């Protein structure tokens, strides 16, 4: 429950929990929305788990490209699990409260996974650049040890960025206003409902978001520009098609994830004033994690063949 303290010579109510407003629905639509979200969540977890299983059980997929893909699937299982179970409970429950500590914990892990995915997608773009532009040196450059270091670096950057952001956001005070017009604890709503000066926290968040988004984005763009020039130099159309087919799945995932999150985190406090922000958040927290495994499996011939072998052997 809230408690009172003195601030600026007057009593203020400091909230100990928040109420996540989520998506207002009628009683008739609640069960339908819950069923749809539950189905999407279970499918997302199952798809990503199957991708990990297929990569682990097929010797032909023991390559850097699929090592990164397996880690992306592992990341996305946790990524959706931070948000969607609480969202499912809130759809049916009248008590939509989340404690201040619970809110900060959810935010910490969510930011960690988002930042890690940004960097991991950039690493995957670099892997495609080396494979296509420097094919003879690929086994030497993308050694197992270097790939493991890149993956560890992605997680370390995500954890560090999240820790810095949360250290500033956790210092903010939240008085009187305990309602968050969102379905999970995100940076934007917390900055907007704070009763203390959030300018420093907003500045730190903006600078870190700029670094975490723009550096990987520049890496992806530079990698694909080099890939494009290399592919155009291939004399046969079949060779060009084969080279580009190894990148098409990754490029599709990058466009989906980067475009939706860039819309939200380019200027978090400003974007929160628009209701569209909540709808865009659904894209990168619910829809994109569901589509990613499908994109990689349906557009990648090696994964499709490995999937067929896996289920044929098990049968």
Secondary structure, DSSP 8 states (H G I E B T S, - for coil): --EEEEETTEEEEE-SEEEE------HHHHHHHHHHHHHHHHHHHHHHHHHHHHHHH-GGG-SHHHHHHHHHHHHHHHHHHTTHHHHHHHHH-S--EEEHHHHHHHHHHHHHHHHHHHHHHHHHHHHHHHHHHSTTTHHHHT-HHHHHHHHHHHHHHHHHHHHHHHHHHTT---BS--EESSSS--HHHHHHH-SS--HHHHHHHHHHHHHHHHHHHHHHHHHHHHHHHHHHT-SSHHHHHHHHHHHHHHHHHHHHHHHHHHHHHSSHHHHTTSTHHHHHHHIIIIIHHHHHHHHHHHH-HHHHHHHHHHHHHH-
